[in-house]
């Protein structure tokens, strides 16, 4: 089935009998009222307004605090903490939010209009009542084969790869699903021990069960496998009581139970001002609750809704609040998710809302998961047809939890909501939709791309094409590798002769001739620029006749050798000898070596695919697991007093332009070993606002400086900052290398970018102490 109309009129059987509509009233921040039931008694004494006249006009109305689950002092402290963590947040006085229940016979719209005339009232509106969840369509782990959204990109988000990385299953991260009901004792969920934070587990149980199945279905012999089976899962309900339904209150109840970097999924949509099936943040109280959550460091993933609406055109109070190009745009910090086809190229499904506000998309159809996807309560039901932005949002949520798990396990910290949103929505880190300009639903994240290029928490072994090759795609030579070495005699200790610290690391003249008529011995050198060590990579060498284009049909295999381990930190490591038997050596002449290296996690390319010309041209330039070489056949110890203790201090200046203040980007490039730490210390005017991107930024108010943790295994770009003219900002990097790894050398660099171009660089090599003497 397609289209939201299928379920747009469905309601739980007793909903009309129990739900009481409410008006949300937000007083101006300066208005002081006791945050408790009975606060209306203070309206007239404190000049807030005449409750007496209001009741005369709307008999039977009842005032209550909007946020009843949290003590007022806790709510105040949450706002204070959010302001400390995210100084860009402009948070309201949450104790000025109240709700007024409307009995039968009272018209909520008329009450909201009357309240809006009070000078003390900032805003009054009818709360979005119970709205169907954003769903469209109601084999060990036998169904996992059907979970194509877990497959490699571009089909899915590459969950299977993330499972090979520590933390990629979400271990250590909490995820909460906010909606209306679940069957938590489903056979494929029971072992996940999912609990309800607050609210009533009331209706649409099959919908919530489907969402939980996508996230945390247990890896057992039943059903499917959730994206993040290692995560801790809980739920919170919009049904606060049998007659009260509040998305905003449910959000803050969940936030109070979560920690920095945990993830909250909003499986909800709303209908307001005559517009159907919108993202819930169009309601002001819900927006403020989400903004408080993200300011506190809680990652919020929000379904975009199934109204088929261009969100750029939606207005509230005449303002386009969801249009990023509008002056009235308000950014809650949530990751908003649209829905696309399950087949590639993925294109927006007609029911999905779209627009510049949407960050990511995922499958909105054919999602295989637990439950019936709608109102069923069976503990053994499954569906292959879950969808809508309800089906898409858990996929992106799973990606968010997986990235947080990998970051925590491998780097020791979690990303802030804005940093994580930037990673997941970056086109470089995911799969674009079929027609991005018209789809306008963002990017589907690719967990392998994120783990490899952003987190750098996987092995990334490479062979150099030339001295100075760093493993990146390049326009330089492809036939001058120093890393394939031919010797007429076996070498007793190849690592000492050719490896890191040998003095021959950058010698491209080693062993380029083979001796005919006898066995020869080939050694392959590799580096690992990843964040974890590579175990037992296999190097394979071929020879080919001389040709300007050495296509695979010309390659003749020589043999393969194993490197027991290639550590992280870019340490040059040498393979065991590959014996080239005398009988296999061709006649005297000029030849070419081709070398491949790979592991299961970083495989060498398959040769069969290289018959395709576009694949081959990309292969010879962009794949760092291959290299080429021509040949002839013939007859980190820290100094004492480091600050803080154990760290190496690397001071530098980051100057401004000489003519006028200009925006620059500072980018740190590090290739430190596993277990290392890296900090950047800088004046606060360069770091101001970055605390919202960093989980543990330290601020020294007396010195007006901050200290920011960085990824020690990759590239860290701070966001663009205005540097004062002729300024000479004093900064320093602080690097801590594990003591047992200080015998090797490592590189760290900082470069300064102007409009994307490098204008300056500082590079340090951290060498063993004895090499500096």
N, C-alpha and C positions, 0 to 999 in steps of 0.2 A: 504494500500500500504506500502511496505517496501523498504528502500534503497534510498540514496540520488540521485541516477541516475534519479529518477522520475522527478526531477526538476533541475538537474544540468545544463541544457541548456536554462532554461527559463530566459528571460530578459524583463524588461518593454518595451513596444512597441517603445518608442522614445529614449531608452538608448544609442544606438549606434550613434544617431544623436547629442546628447548633451554632452556626457562625453568626456573629453579630458584627456588622460593619463598624469601622472606627474612623475617626478623623484624627490625623496626626497634626499637632500644633507645636511649632517651634517658636518659643519666645526669643526676643533679642538676648544676646549673651549677658547683658548687664542685669537682666531681670532675675531677682532672687526670690525663690520659692522653696519651701521645704520639699525635698524629693521623697514624698510619701503619699499614701492615700489620704484624702482629706485636705490636700493642698489648696483646694478651691476656697476654703474658708479664709485664706490669706489674700485672695484676689483684691477685694475692695480695700482692706486696711493698707495694702502695699501699693495701691493705685494701678493694679494690673488690668482690671476691667470688672464689669458687673456680672458676676456669675448668676446673681439672682435674676436679672432680666434675661440672661441667656437661657436659664432653666424655664422661665415662664414661656419663652418662645419655643423651646425644644424640651418639653417635659420628659423626665426619665433618663437624661444623659448622665454619664458617670465619668469623672476624671480619674486618671491613674498615671503613674510614671510609665514612660515607654519601656524603660529598662528596669524590670522588677527583679530579675535574677541576681543582679550584682549590687552589693552595698554601695551607696553613693561615694564613700571614701575610696573604694576600689576603682570605681569608674574615673574619679578625679586623678588617681595615681596613674591609671592607664594612659590618660591624656597627657599627663606630665612626662611620663616615660617616652611616649611616642614623640613628643616635641624634642626630647633630648636625642633620640635616635635619628630623627629625620627633621632637621631644622627647616626644610622646605615646606613641611606640612602646615597648613593653616586650619587648625582644628577648632570646631565650635565648642561652646560650653554644653557638654552632653546632658547636663542636669537641667537644661531648659527644654528638653523634649518630653512632651506628654501625649497621651492618647485619650480620646473621648469616645466611649462606647455609645452607640446609637441604638435605642430600642426600636421595636416595630412602630411605624408611624412617623419616625423622625427621618427626614431626608438628609443624608450625609452631605451632599453637595451644598445645600442651603446652609447647614451649620458651618461648613468650611468657609463659605463666602462671608457669613456674619463675623466669624472670628478674624478673618483677614483684614477687617476694618479697624480692629483694635490697634492703637499705636504701639502697644507692647508686643505684638505678634509679628515675627519675622516672616513666617509662612504657615499656612494651614491648607491641608489637602486631604482628600479621601484616600486612606490607605488601600493599596492594591490588595484585594482579598484573595481567597484561595483560587489559584490559577493552575490549570493542569501543567504538569512538568513538561519541559520542552522535548517531548518524544514525538516520533512520527509513526513508526511501525511497532505495533505491540510485539584415538578415542581410547597403557598409562596415560592419563589426561587425554582421552580419545578425541576431544573436540579442539585441542590446541592447533591441530592442522588447519582448522577453519578460521583461526584468528589471524587473518592476513594483515591486520593492522599492527601486529607485532613483528612482521617480516622486515627485511632490509628495505631501505629506500631504493627507488621512489615509491614502492608499493605501500610500505608502512613506516614506522618510526625506528626500526632496527632494535627492538627490545632484546632479541636473542643475543646480539652483540653486547649490549649493556650487561646482560647476565654474566658475561665472562669477566667483567671488571668488578673489583671489590667495591661494594656499596651500590652497584648498579641495580640491585633488586630492591633498593629503597631502605635497606637496613638502617635502623637508628632514626628514621624520619617518621613523624606522625602525619597522617592524612585524615581529614574529617570531611564527610559528605553531608551537606545540608540539603534536606528536602523534606518529605512528608511521611515516608514509611518504608520499611524493609522487612525481609525475612532473613534475619541474621543467623537462624539455625538451618539455613539451606545446607544440603549435604556437601557442597563445595565451598562453603563459607564458615561453617561451624568452627573448624579448627583455628580460624583466624581470630576468634574470641573478640568479636566486634561488640562494643557497648554503646549505649545511648548516653550522651552527655546531658541533655535536657530536652524537654518537650515530649509530646506524645507520638508514639509509633502508630499512626492513625489510618492512613490510606495510601493508595498507589504503591502498595508493598512490592509488587513485581517490578516497578520502575526502579526503585531504590536498590532492589536485589540485582538488577542488571548492571547498574552503575558499579556496585561493589564487586561484582564478578569481573568486570574489566580491570579493576584496580588490584584486588587482593584474592581472587579465587585461588584456593590452596593447591600447591603442587603435589597432588596425590594421584590416585588411579581413577579419578572421577572427573568428568566435565573438562574444563579448560584450565589455563594457568593465567593468573593475574599479571599485570605488567610489573607490579612492585610487590611481590609476595613477602618480602622481608620487612615491609613497612608496618607500623602499628596503625590500625584503622579504628575510627570511631564515627558516630553519626550524631547529628543534632537536627531537631525537627522544627519546622516553621509553625506547627501546631503547638502553641505554648500551653493552652488549656483546650478543653473541648469546644470553647466558643471564641478563642483568641488565636489569631494567626498573624505572626509578625516575623518577617524576614530579618529586619534590623535587630530585633532582640535576640534571635537565634544566632546571628553572626557574632554579637558581642559575647554571648554565652560560650560559643566555641573558642573565640579569641582568648578568653580568660583561661582556657584549658590548654593552650598551645604555647610553644616556645619559638624563639627566633628561627626562621627558616623552615618551620613546619608549613603544611599546605592545607588550605581550606577550599573545597570545591562547592560552588553555588549551583546546584542542580535545580534552577528555578527560573521563571520568567514572570512578567507582570503585565497587566493591562491598565493603562491610565489614559486619561484625557482623550478617550475615543480611539486610542491606538492599541492594537492587540499584540501580545506576545513580544514584549520588549525586554532588554536586559534589566535586571532588578535595580540597578543603580540609578535609573531615571527617577526613582523616588528619593527625595532628599535625605530622609533619615537613613535609608539603606546606603546611599552614597557616603554619608558621613561615617557610618559604621565600617564600611569597606576601607575608607581612607584612614581611619584610626587603626584598622587591622594592618594595613600595609606599612603605615608609619611605625608600628611596633615591630615590624619585621616578619609578619605573617604573610606568606605568599597566598594570594587569592586568585583562583581560576573561576571565571564567570561565563556561563553559557550566554551566547549573544542573543538567543531567542529565535523562535521559528515564525516570525511574522512576515518574512520576505521583504523587509523594509530597508531602505537606504538610511542608515542611522545618521548620516551626515545631514539629512534634511529634517530630522526630528527636532522639534523645538519644545522648550519648557519655559513659560513666561516670555515667549518671543525670542528665546536665545537657543542657538544650536549647541547644546551642551555635550554632544557626542561627536562633533566635527573638529578634528585636530587643527584644521585651518581657521577655525572660528575664534574670534576674540573671547567668546563666551564658553569656550571648551573647558571642561573640568575633568581632571585626570584622577581617578580613584586609585591608580596604581595596580589595579587588577589586570590579569591576563585574560582578555576576552576572546572567545572561541567561536568560530563559525563552522559550517558543515559542508563537506564536499563528497563527491562520488567515491566509491571504494575502488573503482578502476582507474588506471592511469591513461592519460593525464587526468589528474584530479580536477574536477570543475565544480563550481559552487552549485549546490542543490537549490532549487527554486524557493523552498520555504525558508532558507537560512537568511537571517538578517546579514547585512554587509555594510561596508564603509571603512573610512580611515581609522576608526577607533578599534577595529578588530585586529588582533595581534597574530593569531594562529588559527589553523583549521586542522581537522582530522576527518576520519570517515564519519559520514552522517547516515549511512545505510549499511545493511548486511553485517552488522556487528554481532558476532557470536559470543554469547555470555550466559550467565545464570539468570533464572527467573523467566517470567513471560514478558517482561518489558513494560507491564502496565499495572493491573490491579490484582493479579493472582498472588496467592500465598503458599503455593506448593513448595515443599522443600526439595523436590527432585526435578523441577521444571527447568528447561533451557530454551533459548531462542537463538535463531540465526538471523533475525531481522530487527534487532534493536537499532535505533538510529536517531535522527534529528540532532540538534546541537546537544541534546542529552547524551547521545552516543559518542559525539566528538569530544566533548569536554573531559570525560574521564581519560581519554587517550592522551590529551595534552597534560592533564593532571599527572598521569603516570610518568610522562616524560619529565615533568618538573620535579617529582619526588625522586626519580632515578638520578637526575643531575645533582640534586642536593645530596643524595646518598653517596655518589661517587666523590663529590667535593669533600664531604665530611670524612670519608674513609681515607682518601688519598692526600688531601691538602690540609685537613685539620680544621676547616671552617665551612660554613654554609654561605650561600649567596643571599643578598638582600632581595626583596621583591622586585625592585627596579632593575637590578643587575641580572637577575634570572630572566625577567621578561625580555630584556635586551638580547640575551643569549638565545632564548627559544624563538624569538621573532626575527632574528637576523637571517636574511636570505642565504647568507654564506653557510649557515648551519642547518639548512633544511631543504625541503622540496617545495618549489614554487607551484602554485596551482596552474591549471592549464592555460588560463588567460588572466594573469594577475591584474591587468588594467581594468577589466570588467568584472572579474570575480570579486576582488577587493575583500578577501578573507584572510590575508596574511600568509603565513608559511607553516607547513607541517614539519615539526622538529625531526631531526635525524640524530639519534643518540650516538651513533658511531662517529659522525662528524664532530659532535660536541665533545665527546670524550677524547678524540684524537687531536683536534685543532684548538679547542678552547681550554679544556682542562689539562690536556696532555698527560693523562693518567694511564696511558697504555704504552706499550713498547712501540718504537718507531725506528727500526733499524734501516740503515742505508749504506750504499756503496758510493764513493765519490767518483764523479765523472772527471774531475780535475782537482788539483791542489787548491783548496779554498772553497770547494763545493760544500754547502751547508745542509744539503738534502732538500732544499726548496727547488721548485721549478725554476729553470734558468735559461738564458739564451747563449750560454757559453759552450765550450767544447764538450763533446760526448765521447771522445776517443782517447783521452789522456789520463785515464784512471791510474792513480798511484796504488790502488788497492788489490790488483791482481799481480802476484809476484811469482816468477818462474825461476826455479833453481835446479842445477844439475845434480845436486846432492841434497839429501834430507837434512834439515836444520834441527839440532838437538832441542833448542828452546825457541820456537818461533815467536812467542810473545815477547821474550826479552830482546830478540833480534829486530822485530818489526813493529811491536805494539807500542802502547802508550808508555812514554818515558824512555824509549829506545834511542831517541835522537834521529830516527829515520822516518818519523811520522809523515813528514811532508816531502819525502824523497820519492820522486816519480821515476827515478832511474834504476830502481832495484829490479834485478832479475827479469829482463825483458827478452832474453834469448833462450831458446831451447836447444839442447844438444841432441842431434840425431843419433840413432843407433844405441840409445840407452834409455833407461827410465828417467823421467823428469818429475819434479815435485812442485806442485802449485799451492800457494798459500793465498787466502783471501782475507782481507782486513775489512772490518765493518765498525760502524759507530751506531749508537743508540741515542737518539735525541728525545726519546720518550721519558716519561716520569717513573717508569718501573723497569726492572731488569728483564731481558729477554733470555729465556732458557732454551738451549739447544737449537738455535737457528741453523738451517741447512743451507750451505753455499754450493751452488752448481755452476760449473764452468763449461763453456762450449768453445770450439774453434771454428773459424769460418775463413774462406778465401777472402782476399782483399776485395772490397767492393765499396762503392760510395754509398750504397744503401744495403745494409746487412740485414736482410729480412730473414725470418726464422727458417725458411726452407733451405737456407745455406748453412745453418748451424749443425755442427757435429758434436755430440756430447763427449766430454773428456771424463767427467766424474763429479762426485759430490763429496763434501766434507762437512763436519759438524764443528761448531764453536760451542763449547760447553755452556758458556754464559756470556752475554754482552750486557754489562751493567749500564744503568742509566747514567746520565751526566756526560754523554758524548765521549766516552773512553774508547780509543782505538783498540780493537781486540782481534786476534788472529785465529784463523781456523786451523784445524789439524791438516796435515798434508793430504792433498789430493794427488794420487799417483797417476801419472800419465805414462802408460806402458810404452816401451820402445817400439813394439809392433804397431802401436796406434798412432805414432807420430808421423805426420806426412813428410813428403820429400822436402828438401831444403827450399825455402822460399819465404815470402812475406805473408803473414796471416794476422787475423784479428781474434782476440779473446772477447767473449761475452760472458759476463758473470751475473748470476741471479742469487738473491738471498731472501729467506722468508721463514716465518714461523706460523703456526695456526692463527695467531691473533693479528699478525702482520704478514700475510702471505705474499710470496712472489707471484707475479701475474701468470695466468695460464696461457700457454703458447697457442692453444687452439683459437682463442679469440683474436689473435694478432693477424689473422688472415684478412680481417676487416681493416681497410686503410686508415680510417679515422681512429680506430683503436690503436693501431701501430704508431701513428704519428704522435698521439697523446702519450703512448707508452715510452717512446724514446726520449721525450722531453720532460714529462711530468711525473714519471714513476721513479722513485729513488731506490727501489729494490733491484735495479738493473744498472750495469755499467759496461763500458767497452774499453779495450786496450789493444793497440797494435804491438806486434813483436816479430822478431826474426828467428827463423829456424836455421842453425848453422852447425858445423862440426864443433792540604788546604788548612794549614794550622793558624788559628787566630792569634794576634799579638796580645801581650798582657795589657790590661787597661782598656780592653774593648768596651764599648758602651752600647747596650747593656752587656754584662759579663757573658763571654762565650761567643760574641759576635765579632766579625771583622767589619771595621768602619771604612766606608767608601765615600768620602765627601766629594761634592761637585757643585758647580754653579749652573743655574738655569737662567740665563740672561733674557731680558726682553729686547725688543727691537730698538734700534737707536733713534728712530724718527717719531714713533707714536705707539701707543698701547695697541697690542695686537693679540689675537687669540692663537694659542699654541696648544699642541698635544704633547705630553710627555709619555714616552713608551719605554717600558723596561723589558729587556729580553734576557732571560736567564736559562741556563742549562745546568742546574745544580742537581745533585744526586737525590735519590729517594731519602726522605727524612730531613732534608734541609729546610731552613726557614729563611724568609727574606722580608725585610721591612723597608718602607720608604718613610723618611722623616722630612717634613717640609713646613714652611710657614703656612698658617691657616688660610691666608688669602689665596693660596694656591689650592688648598684642600677643601675650602669652604663648600659645603653641600655634598661632599663625597661621603660623609658618614652614612648617608642613605644607601650608598652602594657597598659599604663595608660592614661586616658583622662585628668587628672588634676594634674599631678605630680608637686610639688613645689620644687624648687632647691634653696638652700642657698649657693651661690657661695663663700661667705666669709668663711663660716664654712665647705664648701665642703661636705654638707649633703643634703639629699633629703627627702621629705615627700610624702608618697604614700597612696591614699585611698584604703581601703580594704572592702570586703563584710562583714558586721557585723553579718550576719546570717549563715555563713557556713565556708567552708574550702577554704583558699587562699594559693596556693603554688607559691612562686616566682621561676623563672627559675634557673636552676643550675648555681652556681657562684663559682669561684675559691677563696677559703679562704687562705690567706698567712699563712705559718707555724707559730705556736705559737702566732698568732694574737689574740687580745681580743677586737673585735669590739663592741663598745657601741651603742646599739639600744634602742628604746623605742616604746611601743605602746601607743597610745592616744585614750581613749575611752570616748565618750559623750553619756550618758544615758538621755533620756527625763526626765525632772524633775518629771513629774507625775508618772513615773515608777520606781523611785529610792528607793521605799520601799521594793523591792524584791532583791534577789541575782541572779547573773549571772556569767557564767564561760567563761574565755578566756584562750587559751593556745597557746604556740609557741613550735614547735618541729623541730629538726634538723635531716635531713635524709642523709644517705650515701648509695648510690647505692640502694635506695628505702627502706632501713631499718632505723627505728628510732634509733638514737644514743643518744638523749637527749631531755628533755622537760622541759619547764617552764609553770606552770599553775597558774592563778589568779582566785579567786572568788571575784566578786564585790558585797559586801554585804551592806545593809543599815548602815548608820553611827552609829546608836544606837547599832547595834549588834557588833560593833568593840570596843565599849567603855568598 
